[in-house]
Amino acid sequence: MPGVAGQTGLSKRALVRAFRSAAWGPRTSYYRSVAIFRIERFTPLPAAEAWRRVTDWERHAGAVPLTSVGVRTDPPTRTGTVFVARTGVGPLAVDDPMEVVRWSPPAAGRAGLCELEKRGSVVLGRASIDVRPTGSGSHVIWVEEVRVRLLPRWGDPLLSAAGRRVFGRVLDTLLGD
């Protein structure tokens, strides 16, 4: 299968299983059809700075065309923070509301982990952002499991490829500033 499975050497089923157990424990997905992608970047930034940049939700909009992001809860970001990414123009826009369900910033050489749940009427799924300190900076890992309502199962590889490209650009922009 082209896409993530071909790049990792894992079947889609094995990748889904590994993603779920690594990010949320051995739960079964509530989605029949999902697109999964994983992006990794190494940066000379210290883990705390990389974390600050990749969890500055409003700044994500600067790297995604036709997108705005609004945080609906008061700062600082924590478990329970809700924000909405709106992509499109006028009536053709789609809202992607997300909630932070786990918030554990990096500290004292420990990795940071942020888990999000997408709770929209069109875009559903989960994301995990992991920032690990390294000897020369940090390692950022973004994994996403996403479902777009009405998108047939055969569209999952296309959605995965688009997700890798878009969110790869988001990470490059956020970590490169």
Buried (B, 14 or more C-beta within 10 A) or exposed (E): EEBBBEEEEBEBEEBBBBBBEEBBEEEEBEBEBBBBBBBEBBBEBBBBBBBBBBBBBEBBBBBBEEBBBBBEEEEEBEEEBEBBBBBEEEEEEBBBBBBBBEBBBBEEEEBBBBBBBBBBEEBBBBBBBBBBBEEEBBBBBBBBBBBBEEBEEEBBBEBBBBBBEBBBBBBBBBBEE
